[in-house]
C-alpha cells in the first residue's frame, strides 16, 4: 500500500506517513477531506541500521524512520530540510 502525507486547507493540520489504499477515503479534518501533499518522496526506505546525524547533538543521533526524524525536529525546533 502507498504511504501518503495529508494537509488540511482549513486549519493547516498535517498527517504524515499515512498508509492507505488509493480507494480508501481521505482522512477528514474540520469536516472536510484533507488534501494529499504533492511532491514528497514518501517511498524512501531507511536502511536497517538507520540514518545517523552527527551534527545535531554532542553525540550522534540515529533515526529509523522519517516519522521519528520529524518528531525529533519538531520537539527540538530544528529544520532538517531535505531529510524530511
Secondary structure as UniProt FT lines:
FT   STRAND          3..7
FT   TURN            9..11
FT   STRAND          14..19
FT   TURN            22..23
FT   STRAND          28..29
FT   TURN            30..31
FT   STRAND          32..33
FT   STRAND          35..36
FT   TURN            38..39
FT   TURN            42..43
FT   TURN            48..49
FT   STRAND          51..53
FT   STRAND          61..63
FT   HELIX           66..76
FT   HELIX           81..83
//
